[in-house]
Amino acid sequence: MFSPRTPSSVPGYDLENVTTLRCLDDAQSIASQAAGKDVVIAGTSFIGWFPSLLYCLICSSVFIRRRFYIAKVHYAGAHPVFDF
């Protein structure tokens, strides 16, 4: 099991409600804390993309950030949509 680590070189890493997403337990913990709130996922690996699909069902809004763009994640009917 991974221990929670957040890169200290990232501004804001020590703010309340900032956490890492490394495994299923992390994803479930974030989902339970984020229901009805806004969520931002920094990074676009599969570890960020797949939970974003769950989070957009239970959160107010979900955004994924990668270097030069931000995508809003939502569903159009039964299909996920990533607006860049």
KEFI-567920 format. One record per residue (C-alpha): x, y, z. Coordinates in steps of 0.02 Angstrom, whole numbers, plus 50000, padded with zeros to 5 digits. Layout:
N
{u=X, v=Y, w=Z} $
...
// end
This chain:
84
{u=50000, v=50000, w=50000} $
{u=50063, v=50173, w=49958} $
{u=50083, v=50302, w=50092} $
{u=50006, v=50472, w=50052} $
{u=50134, v=50584, w=49971} $
{u=50108, v=50753, w=49893} $
{u=50254, v=50836, w=49804} $
{u=50312, v=50981, w=49912} $
{u=50366, v=51072, w=49753} $
{u=50182, v=51097, w=49704} $
{u=50114, v=51262, w=49770} $
{u=49967, v=51229, w=49886} $
{u=50013, v=51048, w=49922} $
{u=49985, v=51079, w=50108} $
{u=49811, v=51157, w=50091} $
{u=49659, v=51076, w=50168} $
{u=49571, v=50950, w=50053} $
{u=49724, v=50925, w=49941} $
{u=49767, v=50741, w=49927} $
{u=49851, v=50615, w=49815} $
{u=49763, v=50487, w=49707} $
{u=49866, v=50328, w=49694} $
{u=49748, v=50182, w=49721} $
{u=49566, v=50128, w=49733} $
{u=49558, v=50168, w=49919} $
{u=49614, v=50347, w=49882} $
{u=49482, v=50364, w=49745} $
{u=49345, v=50302, w=49860} $
{u=49400, v=50416, w=50002} $
{u=49400, v=50567, w=49887} $
{u=49228, v=50520, w=49819} $
{u=49153, v=50510, w=49993} $
{u=49226, v=50680, w=50042} $
{u=49188, v=50768, w=49877} $
{u=49005, v=50727, w=49850} $
{u=48916, v=50887, w=49797} $
{u=49077, v=50988, w=49789} $
{u=49193, v=51046, w=49650} $
{u=49341, v=50932, w=49611} $
{u=49501, v=50970, w=49517} $
{u=49617, v=50829, w=49465} $
{u=49794, v=50881, w=49420} $
{u=49868, v=50757, w=49298} $
{u=49792, v=50657, w=49158} $
{u=49857, v=50481, w=49178} $
{u=49731, v=50340, w=49183} $
{u=49733, v=50358, w=49372} $
{u=49655, v=50531, w=49351} $
{u=49540, v=50499, w=49203} $
{u=49445, v=50349, w=49268} $
{u=49398, v=50418, w=49440} $
{u=49345, v=50580, w=49356} $
{u=49204, v=50482, w=49272} $
{u=49140, v=50428, w=49443} $
{u=49165, v=50599, w=49522} $
{u=49064, v=50688, w=49389} $
{u=48913, v=50584, w=49440} $
{u=48921, v=50636, w=49623} $
{u=49011, v=50804, w=49625} $
{u=48953, v=50978, w=49579} $
{u=49085, v=50993, w=49442} $
{u=49246, v=50903, w=49394} $
{u=49395, v=50976, w=49304} $
{u=49554, v=50888, w=49248} $
{u=49710, v=50994, w=49228} $
{u=49863, v=50952, w=49127} $
{u=50000, v=51075, w=49088} $
{u=49919, v=51186, w=48957} $
{u=49736, v=51141, w=48964} $
{u=49591, v=51110, w=49081} $
{u=49450, v=50991, w=49035} $
{u=49277, v=50991, w=49113} $
{u=49210, v=50815, w=49134} $
{u=49024, v=50778, w=49122} $
{u=48901, v=50655, w=49049} $
{u=48793, v=50681, w=48895} $
{u=48664, v=50545, w=48918} $
{u=48761, v=50387, w=48954} $
{u=48924, v=50447, w=48876} $
{u=49064, v=50542, w=48961} $
{u=49116, v=50706, w=48882} $
{u=49281, v=50797, w=48907} $
{u=49265, v=50981, w=48858} $
{u=49436, v=51057, w=48825} $
// end
